[in-house]
């Protein structure tokens, strides 16, 4: 999954033949559908910014003069662009913004993000990993590599990928002339899932990280579990960033559940779900996020950081004021077509049968931060 998604030349997000995050690509995200999504997230951060300043001042502590935005997996830069445009309307907040830090491994997407954001005249820095940032994620964790495990009669065993028609060479009976590299034949060779017969290093190690997931209770033979190990450590790094600052907040937006998600690994191509193994490197590979694991890892090393409850995209946007913002946009629209586009985009973001319920929001706060609206 890691190679197919993040390989520097052949990986899915390194492709230059098309933009995968668009109507013409393989999938589309909330920021690409409507500017309202990014604007309301910007308002949430403004609310946190002023709340943290007030709390620190009230406690007689030094108020930081500068703030920064950190985004994991910025896509085309659309979300961050909407956030910056909104903050620019508030001079005190805008002047305090020291820079933008983007965690992105794809050289192709880095160029797109730079082009999208350079007009805001803020310092933009790129990082391969969040751990590289010296003391917001939207649809980031779902694209991280996962490990899949299946319940067997001897416990959980890891699900691996193998060739459907591997070429096996009898090296002892081959002459030197016959010892040629095996040729790859796409027509005959593909990929398949296999269940490891033995314990793998990961299947031995993971129950220590997530014992609540790997409990035998309630799991039937053949049932599969997923665990995003890299996501666990990244969320832990986010918690460390929050702990190392006098004030800060994190917002995680993705699709998934608050707890065990089951077998959700899938691919998307041209906005349709496809077999993950059908076109490696040519389709978006994703899985549902376990927000329960992320919450646990946020505060794993410190009681000073807490993860919020999980709420749907619909509930978050409504509580953050999507209705009055839409009223303003509709009132300022200059054509019937523009009004219809605004209304249809908002409907898609809020649809309880689609994105409105599929996408979830969770925040991370310093435990001393009392104002955690709209989560509490």
Helices and strands as residue ranges (DSSP letters): H 2-6, G 12-14, H 30-33, H 35-58, E 67-72, H 78-87, H 91-96, E 97-103, H 107-117, G 118-120, E 124-127, G 130-132, E 137-138, G 141-143, E 147-152, E 155-163, G 171-173, G 176-178, E 191-195, H 201-209, E 224-227, H 229-243, E 249-257, E 266-269, E 272-274, E 284-286, E 289-290, H 291-298, E 305-307, E 311-312, H 313-319, H 322-332, H 336-350, H 355-358, E 359-366
